[in-house]
Amino acid sequence: MIIYAGKDYQDVSRKAANIMSAQIIMKPDTVLGLATGSTPVGMYAQLVEWYKKGDLDFSRVTSVNLDEYKGLSGDNDQSYRYFMDHNLFDHVNIDKARTFVPDGLEEDSDKACAQYNEIIRQTGGVDMQLLGIGGNGHIGFNEPGDAFEKETHCVDLTESTIRANSRFFESMDEVPKQAYTMGIGNIMAAKKILLVATGTSKAEALYNSLYGPITPKVPASILQLHPDLTVVADEDALSMIREKIK
């Protein structure tokens, strides 16, 4: 495990973008596992800027996203397909036919999950998986539970996650209550993992995930077992680690 500290969100975004851009440059046909949420927005903006300057080429890149809300179409402005188009795909020369997101409109959960697992297998596996982390230690939508889910599955979102996501919707009633998400097995199969965290609200989750016991009660704690984990976090997110790890 390597931990890089950034001064603030902008610094963290730039450092994370450096790591991902190096992956693209070194392996132009790389398979990227991508994430959504507020954390990676700055990183994606930096990648777009470098692309526009001619420093990056996405033409041979394949991407698979971690998750998608069940019940939302890709053109819904709160769907993760829309997020990826708006923040990255529409602004670079990636082939959208090779950008994959779970099918939120597939009502048959078993079918949707089996299809996505097959897509991941057909890519040949993820070379670098980007992750954020929830305040309760969730990664993707793998919520705290009694066991680590292996592959793509349909999850009932916890009340804390629904509350955290409600800021993006007009009311709590509009927030989807279920999502399709890669499982812990899918995530851990990636050759490299890049975890990005910012803010004091992530400090406890980051400490518990990287230095606490490995338990499905803190899903991100499984990352301690990954052979190639890079963490980029700001001083606020690292505050509890700095306090406890002398």
Sequence and secondary structure as in RCSB ss.txt:
>XXXX:A:sequence
MIIYAGKDYQDVSRKAANIMSAQIIMKPDTVLGLATGSTPVGMYAQLVEWYKKGDLDFSRVTSVNLDEYKGLSGD
NDQSYRYFMDHNLFDHVNIDKARTFVPDGLEEDSDKACAQYNEIIRQTGGVDMQLLGIGGNGHIGFNEPGDAFEK
ETHCVDLTESTIRANSRFFESMDEVPKQAYTMGIGNIMAAKKILLVATGTSKAEALYNSLYGPITPKVPASILQL
HPDLTVVADEDALSMIREKIK
>XXXX:A:secstr
 EEEEESSHHHHHHHHHHHHHHHHHH TT EEEE  SSTTHHHHHHHHHHHHTTS   TT EEEESEEETT  TT
STTSHHHHHHHHTGGGS   GGGEE   TT   HHHHHHHHHHHHHHTT  SEEEE   TTS BTTB S SS   
S EEEE  HHHHHHHGGGSSSGGGS SEEEE  HHHHHTSSEEEEEE SGGGHHHHHHHHHS  BTTBGGGGGGG
 SSEEEEEETTTTHHHHHH  
